[in-house]
Amino acid sequence: MNGPMLQWSGRDSRGTVFRVVREGCVRGRWLSVGALVICRGAARSGDDVVLVARGIGRPRLGWQEGTALLGSSGERCHPARWSSAGRVVAVEYPEVSPMPLDDEAPANTAGQLALFAA
């Protein structure tokens, strides 16, 4: 199974923010498109981290094991190529506006034939 694809979204008071742009699974945690991954501070062994490419490449999720960085599938990520943006401290799902129920939807009958008007 592929890990989620991330995109850097900036820094704010919560830490460094990454947005999930392709869903995927890492260490048994499923992340959907639109989720925000917040990371800050130094990681310790066992912590989930966001790995940032040195040079060209997309950020990705992984974890730290001892001093080694591991990718979403458990593969070793060489420190000359990857660095940690910090430990993952939160995964947030921005609120989704609820869809109105049919009886709550605003009636727009302008130009409608009387047969179909409510």
Secondary structure, 3 states (H helix, E strand, C coil): CCCCEEEEEEEECCEEEEEEEECEEECCEEECCCCEEEEECCCCCCCEEEEEECCCCCCEEEEEECCEEEECCCCEECCCCEEEEEEEEEEECCCCCCCCCCCCCCCCCCCCCCCCCC
